[in-house]
Amino acid sequence: MTKEILLQFAKDSGVPDMTRFASDLTNPGLLERVNADLKEANSIGATGTPCSSSTARPCPERNPSTSSAR
């Protein structure tokens, strides 16, 4: 995804501070935090969002179109 497409998506989604959003895209500190989160997610087998685990076991994949309400 290009930066231009991401910026347009953010604008279309109603991000209130586009100047900050654009700045954050190139912030090395934020990139480091995102990469750390991705590394942790990969280590527990997370395959998407939302995913939560209190046991550090992999989260099963869910398909909303085939899941029933509980």
N, C-alpha and C positions, 0 to 999 in steps of 0.2 A: 504494500500500500504506500503510495507516495504521500509526502507531507501535505501537498495540496488537497488530496482526497481526504486525508484525515482532518485537516482544518475545515473543509466544507462539511464533513460529517458532524464535527463538533458544533459548527454554526447551526446546521439544520436541526441538531438535537437540543439546541437552546443553551449551550454553555454561556454563562453570563459574562465572563471576563475572557474574551478571545485573545487579548494582548498577553495576559498571563499564561493562558493555555499554550499559545505559540512559543512563548519563552520557556515554559516547562518542557516542551518537546526536545529542546537542546540542552537541558540542564544536566551536566554529568552526574551530579549528586542524586538526582531523581532516577536517572538511568541505572545507577548502581543499586538503588533500592529496588527497582523493578526487577533487575536481574537476580538479586538475592531472593526475592519472592518467587520468581520462576524456578530457581534452583531448589528452593524448599518444596514447592508444589511438585516438581518432578520427583523429588526424593520420596514423597509419600504416594506417588502414583496418581495425583490429581490429573484429570484429563480435560477439565473445563470448569466453568463457573456456573452456578454456585457449587462449591464443594466445601464441606466442613467435616472435620474429623477430630474427635477427642481422643482417639486411640492411635493415631498416626498410621492407621491401616488405609489401603487404597479406597477411594470413594467409588462406588459402582456408578457406571454411566446410567443416566436416566433419559428416557425419551418421553417428553410430555404428551405426545400424540398416542402413546400406548400405555401410559401409566394411569392407574386409577387413583382417585382421591382416597385418603385414609383418614 
